[in-house]
Amino acid sequence: MTTPLRIRKALACLALAMIGTSGALAADGSGAAIDGKAILEKHCGRCHSIAATGESPLQQAPPLREIYLRYPIEQLEGGFAEGMGSRHRDMPQIQFSAEEVSAILTYLGSITGIDPSKRPRAPVPRETPP
């Protein structure tokens, strides 16, 4: 039987693998970074700034570049995959696929100058046998 923890770990590993391979594609401003920008424009840009500079359209919504720099990469991966929560009741809970998460993080890395694969990683906890 597959447990939810194992599923989450498998998704995190898939996202990590995709981040590692997508960094080279986005270095020239194409591929995953452009896809990530399009995803953010469609789902997040109404409230959050998705650019390298500038204020968010909604004052209470922090620019996504700040969120990218503030939180550990694992938390961002999980949050985007599971639907980020917020204290703001009007913020939708959008769940992104592993490919979309990779593209989003690649784009945010490109506008901040810090590639997601270069961000410090927390050790993955080992499962203890029952």
Buried (B, 14 or more C-beta within 10 A) or exposed (E): EEEEEEEBBEBBEBBBEBBEEBBEBBBEEEBBBBBBBBBBEEBBBEBBBBBEEEEBEBEEBBBBBBBBEEBEBBEBBBBBBEEBEEEEEEBEEEEBBBBBBBBBBBBBBBBBEBBBBEBEEEEEEEEEEE
